[in-house]
Amino acid sequence: GDSVTQMEGPVTLSEEAFLTINCTYTATGYPSLFWYVQYPGEGLQLLLKATKADDKGSNKGFEATYRKETTSFHLEKGSVQVSDSAVYFCALHSNYQLIWGAGTKLIIKP
Amino acid sequence: NAGVTQTPKFQVLKTGQSMTLQCAQDMNHEYMSWYRQDPGMGLRLIHYSVGAGITDQGEVPNGYNVSRSTTEDFPLRLLSAAPSQTSVYFCASRVGRNNQPQHFGDGTRLSIL
């Protein structure tokens, strides 16, 4: 079946460092891909999405490109801030369901 | 903007008790779902609904019931609570198309003693 694999966390970086969180997927067809973010004590919020190959989603300085050839959707940010500390989830749409990665906790130290 | 509203935010139950987690959305979304979130396991789908009167099972449906009598409401019932159901529960909704994002409630933290 369809699945999403994310790099394990926690990922600890210093402020202003470059961030990459890896996400790869297995799916039939051409799913839509998402990154969601969960700040401490809150629900999940959509961060960005891409609906077809080579699409780039972007929001709040984060970017991810839908790479069909490598079945990947890695999340990147050029300069992270303490306020980016959260748990990040990669997900894909399959039929009526979202298939979720396990989440990657990001800790940014000042 | 209310969005997706879940109640209660916290609940402690004893083993064997029953309860209903409430979820309501005011965006006229067709699709609603319930997830549980456990450490290191991401989100797992419990039940979902593609419209009023229609529900289906997700990945981990055992021990839970749902109904969808209106577009707005999608309650989750625990029939006989077990410690394994200790988790954080999230309700989500979206419009019908697959490539639209889901909107989440703030979650219900449930502990079963």
Interface residues (C-beta under 8 A of the other chain):
Chain A: P31 S32 F34 E42 G43 L44 Q45 L46 K49 T51 F89 H93 N95 Y96 Q97 L98 W100 G101 A102 G103
Chain B: V4 Y31 S33 G40 M41 G42 L43 R44 L45 Y48 V50 D56 G58 F90 A92 N98 N99 P101 Q102 F104 G105 D106 G107
